[in-house]
Amino acid sequence: MWTIQPITSTHRLTLLVLGGAFVTRKIGLRMILYLYLAVFLTRIGFGSVTIIFPLYLPAGAFQVGLILALYPIAEACSAIPVGRLADRVSRKRLHVMGMMIITVLTAAIGFTRNLLDVSILHAFMGVSAATAAVTSLTLLGDATKQTSRGKKMGGFDLANLGGYGLGFGLGSLLVNVFADRLSYAFWVTSGIFLVTSAMAMRFLVEPVRIEEIRQATVRRRRIGARIRPVLPVWIAQTVILGMYFLLPKAFKDANFVVTREMLVFLGVIGGLFALGAIVFGHVSDRVGRTRVMLLGAVGELGFLVLFGWSFPNFLNYALYLAPMLFLASGVAPAILAYVSDISGKAKRGSANAVYSVVLSIGMAVGNILGGFMAEFGVKWIFFAGASILFPSILATSSLLRRK
């Protein structure tokens, strides 16, 4: 005969632990899925603006590069204060505020083509972008475990890259649709940011209680010394990314004709790069972040040299370029996971602020350098990137051996 046993305090504790684990897992999954979708939509907006901006402004390539550089400079200056606020106030509230502000500023640019007005608005966009970016990475770090964080960061990078790719396509479409009224393109982009803001208010939760962090007696980690060895490759990567923003204008100035074969090639390497973000993020969970980062940097170096040397006939070397770019996709998820690993919950906002600072400074330098190198032709953008990346690989390798 069955008998009903009374629920003891031990049973209650077990049920609470199991229930808490289930809720935490559910919150973590919902957080990750939201952040993937949020970064995807946000990057669609940024990618679209990247295409529209050089054509919208009545300025040359170098002036456009300077104006574009104001955005990451402002982001770099504001990232550290934002990161500290994220550790002391609220990740969610800061994220929503950043998205709302960038929505308003993007719409405002559509009302003026005055270079001074656009420069000021674009700079303030950098501040709001720092708020959204730092909190996004902090929330993702909060919602993941170290044993699977690399793969999750790879998914984040995939959403990031996919959004940019779709944004470039959307920007090209908007440029054609609103050829005579490019301001409409900014308002469409602002609408994308508005949708993302509404989603943040509805679905975002706080996986970490700030009050618990404040009351914790555990000694906080010092992250500066652990970040230093990866800085050379990290900075070089962001400078190169900033230079890539000038490629659309450089290709246009070179009268470069896009063929069907070229579109197929770009689609294939784009897919490989996206797949590589997941694959190498997972590999970094097993073999280590810095090893994957260096392997990816070597692959990227080969890609830059070969593409620059073979342009405009780079399709003849597609079988060599594709695997190199596949390797290069491991750099970003490895660095993202590394920064989150070494910081811990208490200083994760500050650590991701450092990431944002490095990204912003590198992007600013890259925008200016890319605008300058574009005057000499497309291939010199790639050669400049290779000349920056090669010594950075040597420097990071040396610093890691000393650690």
C-alpha positions in Angstrom: 0.0 0.0 0.0 1.2 3.5 -0.9 1.8 5.9 2.0 2.1 9.7 1.8 5.3 10.9 3.3 5.3 14.5 4.8 7.4 17.1 2.9 10.5 17.7 5.0 12.8 20.7 4.9 15.3 18.7 2.8 12.6 18.0 0.2 11.7 21.7 0.1 15.4 22.7 -0.4 15.8 20.1 -3.2 12.6 21.4 -4.9 13.8 25.0 -4.6 17.2 24.2 -6.1 15.7 22.2 -9.0 13.1 24.9 -9.6 15.7 27.6 -9.4 18.0 25.8 -11.9 15.1 25.4 -14.3 14.1 29.1 -14.1 17.8 30.1 -14.5 18.2 27.9 -17.6 14.9 29.3 -19.0 16.0 32.9 -18.4 19.4 32.2 -19.8 18.0 30.7 -23.0 15.5 33.5 -23.5 18.2 36.1 -22.8 20.5 34.6 -25.4 17.8 34.3 -28.1 16.7 37.9 -27.5 20.3 39.2 -27.7 20.9 37.3 -30.9 17.8 38.8 -32.5 18.5 42.2 -31.0 22.1 42.3 -32.4 20.9 41.0 -35.7 18.3 43.7 -36.1 20.7 46.4 -34.8 23.4 45.4 -37.2 21.0 45.5 -40.1 20.5 49.1 -39.2 24.2 49.9 -38.9 25.0 48.0 -42.1 22.4 49.9 -43.9 23.7 53.2 -42.6 27.3 52.2 -43.7 26.1 52.0 -47.3 23.9 55.2 -47.2 26.3 57.5 -45.3 29.0 58.0 -47.9 26.4 58.6 -50.6 24.3 60.9 -48.4 27.0 63.3 -47.4 28.3 65.9 -49.8 32.0 65.1 -49.1 35.0 63.2 -50.3 36.2 59.8 -49.1 38.7 61.3 -46.5 36.0 63.7 -45.1 33.6 60.8 -44.9 36.2 58.8 -43.1 36.7 61.6 -40.5 32.9 61.9 -39.9 32.5 58.1 -39.6 35.4 58.2 -37.1 33.5 60.5 -34.7 31.1 57.7 -33.9 33.7 55.2 -32.5 35.7 58.0 -30.8 32.6 59.0 -28.9 31.9 55.4 -28.2 35.4 54.9 -26.8 35.1 57.9 -24.5 31.7 56.8 -23.0 32.2 53.0 -22.8 34.1 52.9 -19.4 31.5 55.1 -17.6 28.7 53.0 -19.1 30.4 49.7 -18.1 30.7 50.9 -14.5 27.1 51.9 -14.5 26.2 48.5 -15.8 28.0 47.0 -12.8 26.3 49.3 -10.3 22.8 50.2 -11.7 21.1 47.9 -14.2 22.1 46.2 -17.4 18.6 46.2 -18.8 17.7 49.8 -18.2 20.9 51.0 -19.8 20.4 48.8 -22.8 16.9 50.0 -23.4 18.0 53.7 -22.9 20.8 53.2 -25.4 18.5 51.7 -28.1 15.9 54.5 -27.7 18.5 57.2 -28.0 20.1 55.7 -31.1 16.6 55.4 -32.7 16.0 59.2 -32.2 19.4 60.2 -33.5 19.3 58.1 -36.6 15.9 59.6 -37.5 17.3 63.1 -36.9 20.1 62.6 -39.4 17.5 62.2 -42.1 16.5 65.9 -41.5 19.8 67.4 -42.4 22.8 67.0 -44.7 24.8 69.8 -43.1 28.2 68.3 -42.3 28.5 69.9 -38.9 25.0 68.8 -37.8 25.5 65.3 -39.1 28.9 65.1 -37.3 27.4 66.1 -34.0 24.5 63.6 -34.3 26.8 60.8 -35.5 29.1 61.4 -32.4 26.1 61.2 -30.0 25.1 58.0 -31.8 28.5 56.6 -30.7 27.6 57.3 -27.0 24.3 55.5 -27.3 25.9 52.7 -29.2 28.4 52.2 -26.4 25.4 51.9 -24.0 23.7 49.3 -26.1 26.9 47.3 -27.0 28.4 47.1 -23.6 25.2 46.0 -21.9 24.5 43.4 -24.7 27.8 41.7 -24.2 27.5 41.9 -20.4 24.1 40.3 -20.5 25.3 37.6 -22.8 28.2 36.8 -20.4 25.8 36.8 -17.5 23.5 34.3 -19.2 26.2 31.8 -20.3 28.6 29.3 -18.6 32.3 29.3 -19.3 32.3 25.7 -20.6 30.0 26.8 -23.5 30.5 30.5 -23.7 32.7 30.4 -26.8 30.0 28.7 -28.8 27.4 31.1 -27.6 29.7 34.1 -28.4 30.1 32.5 -31.9 26.4 32.6 -32.3 26.4 36.3 -31.2 29.1 37.0 -33.8 27.1 35.1 -36.4 24.1 37.2 -35.7 26.3 40.3 -35.8 27.8 39.4 -39.2 24.5 38.2 -40.6 22.9 41.5 -39.6 25.7 43.5 -41.2 25.5 41.5 -44.4 21.7 41.9 -44.7 22.1 45.5 -43.7 24.5 46.1 -46.6 22.0 44.6 -49.0 19.2 46.6 -47.4 21.3 49.8 -47.6 22.0 49.2 -51.3 18.2 48.6 -51.9 17.3 51.8 -50.0 19.8 53.8 -52.0 18.2 52.7 -55.2 14.6 53.0 -54.0 15.1 56.4 -52.4 17.8 57.7 -54.8 16.4 61.2 -54.8 15.4 61.2 -51.1 18.1 59.4 -49.1 16.7 60.9 -45.8 13.9 58.3 -46.1 16.5 55.6 -45.8 17.6 56.9 -42.4 14.0 56.9 -41.2 13.5 53.3 -42.3 16.7 52.4 -40.4 15.4 54.2 -37.4 12.2 52.1 -37.6 14.4 49.0 -37.3 16.0 50.4 -34.1 12.6 51.3 -32.7 11.4 47.6 -33.1 14.5 46.4 -31.3 13.9 48.9 -28.5 10.3 47.7 -28.0 11.6 44.1 -27.9 14.1 44.9 -25.2 11.4 46.4 -23.0 9.2 43.4 -23.5 11.6 40.4 -23.4 14.8 41.5 -21.6 15.4 40.4 -18.0 18.2 40.9 -15.4 20.0 37.5 -15.0 22.2 39.1 -12.3 21.0 41.1 -9.3 23.1 44.2 -8.9 22.3 44.3 -5.2 23.9 40.8 -4.8 27.1 42.0 -6.6 27.4 45.0 -4.3 27.0 42.8 -1.1 29.4 40.1 -2.3 32.6 39.8 -0.2 34.6 37.9 -2.9 37.7 39.8 -3.9 37.2 41.3 -7.4 39.5 40.2 -10.2 42.1 42.4 -11.7 41.6 42.2 -15.4 44.1 44.6 -16.9 47.1 42.3 -16.8 45.2 39.4 -18.3 43.9 41.5 -21.2 47.2 43.1 -22.1 48.7 40.1 -24.0 45.8 39.9 -26.5 45.6 43.7 -27.1 47.9 43.8 -30.2 45.8 41.3 -32.3 42.7 42.8 -30.8 43.5 46.3 -31.8 44.8 45.3 -35.2 41.5 43.4 -35.9 39.4 46.5 -35.1 41.5 48.8 -37.2 41.1 46.4 -40.2 37.3 46.3 -39.5 37.2 50.1 -39.6 39.0 50.2 -42.9 36.5 47.8 -44.4 33.8 50.4 -44.0 35.4 52.4 -46.8 35.4 49.5 -49.2 32.0 50.2 -50.8 33.1 53.7 -51.8 36.6 52.4 -52.9 34.9 49.7 -55.1 32.6 52.3 -56.6 35.5 54.7 -57.3 37.4 51.9 -59.0 34.4 51.2 -61.3 34.4 47.6 -60.1 31.7 45.5 -61.8 30.1 42.8 -59.7 29.5 39.6 -61.8 27.3 36.6 -61.1 30.3 34.5 -60.3 31.5 37.1 -57.9 28.2 37.1 -56.0 28.3 33.3 -55.7 31.9 33.6 -54.3 30.9 36.3 -51.8 27.9 34.2 -50.7 30.1 31.1 -50.2 32.8 32.9 -48.2 30.1 34.8 -46.2 28.5 31.4 -45.3 31.9 29.9 -44.4 32.7 32.9 -42.2 29.4 32.7 -40.4 29.8 28.9 -39.9 33.4 29.4 -38.6 32.2 31.8 -35.9 30.2 28.9 -34.3 32.8 26.2 -35.0 35.8 28.1 -33.7 33.8 29.4 -30.7 33.1 25.8 -29.8 36.7 24.8 -30.4 37.8 27.7 -28.1 35.7 26.1 -25.3 37.9 23.0 -25.6 41.4 24.1 -26.6 41.6 27.6 -25.3 40.7 31.1 -26.4 44.1 32.5 -27.2 45.1 29.6 -29.4 42.0 29.9 -31.5 42.5 33.7 -31.7 46.1 33.4 -33.0 45.1 30.7 -35.5 42.3 33.0 -36.8 44.7 36.0 -37.0 47.2 34.0 -39.2 44.3 33.0 -41.5 43.2 36.6 -41.8 46.7 37.7 -42.6 46.9 35.2 -45.5 43.6 36.4 -46.8 44.5 40.1 -46.7 47.8 39.5 -48.5 46.4 37.2 -51.2 43.3 39.3 -51.8 45.2 42.5 -52.1 47.8 40.9 -54.4 45.2 39.2 -56.7 42.7 42.1 -56.9 40.7 42.5 -59.2 41.3 38.9 -60.4 40.8 37.4 -56.9 38.3 34.8 -58.2 41.2 32.9 -59.7 42.4 32.2 -56.1 39.0 31.5 -54.5 40.1 28.0 -53.4 42.8 29.6 -51.3 40.9 32.6 -50.1 37.9 30.7 -48.7 39.7 28.6 -46.1 41.8 31.6 -45.0 38.7 33.6 -44.3 37.1 30.5 -42.6 40.1 30.5 -40.1 39.8 34.3 -39.7 36.2 33.9 -38.3 37.7 32.5 -35.1 39.2 35.7 -33.9 36.1 37.6 -32.7 34.3 34.8 -30.7 37.5 33.8 -29.0 38.2 37.4 -27.9 34.6 38.0 -26.8 34.6 34.8 -24.7 38.0 35.5 -23.3 37.0 39.0 -22.0 33.9 37.6 -20.4 35.8 34.7 -18.8 38.4 36.8 -17.0 36.0 39.4 -15.6 33.4 37.6 -13.6 29.9 38.9 -12.8 31.1 41.8 -10.6 33.2 43.5 -13.3 31.8 42.1 -16.5 30.3 45.5 -17.4 33.7 47.2 -17.0 35.5 44.4 -18.9 33.1 44.7 -21.8 33.6 48.4 -21.7 37.3 47.8 -22.3 36.3 45.7 -25.3 34.1 48.5 -26.6 36.9 51.1 -26.1 39.4 48.9 -28.1 36.8 48.4 -30.8 36.0 52.0 -31.0 39.5 53.3 -31.1 40.5 50.7 -33.7 37.4 51.6 -35.8 38.2 55.3 -35.6 41.8 54.7 -36.7 40.6 52.3 -39.4 38.0 54.7 -40.8 40.6 57.5 -41.1 43.3 55.1 -42.5 40.8 53.4 -44.8 39.7 56.8 -46.2 43.3 57.7 -46.9 44.3 54.4 -48.4 41.1 54.3 -50.6 42.6 57.3 -52.5 45.3 54.9 -53.8 43.0 52.0 -54.7 41.2 49.0 -53.2 44.2 46.7 -52.9 46.1 49.2 -50.7 43.4 48.9 -48.0 44.2 45.1 -47.8 47.9 45.6 -47.9 47.7 48.2 -45.1 45.6 45.8 -43.0 48.2 43.0 -43.5 51.1 45.4 -42.5 49.2 46.1 -39.2 48.2 42.5 -38.5 51.5 40.8 -39.0 53.5 42.6 -36.2 50.5 42.3 -33.9 50.5 38.5 -34.2 54.2 38.5 -33.3 53.6 40.8 -30.3 50.7 38.8 -28.9 52.5 35.5 -29.4 55.5 36.9 -27.5 53.4 38.4 -24.6 51.4 35.1 -24.2 54.7 33.1 -23.9 55.9 35.4 -21.1 52.6 35.1 -19.2 
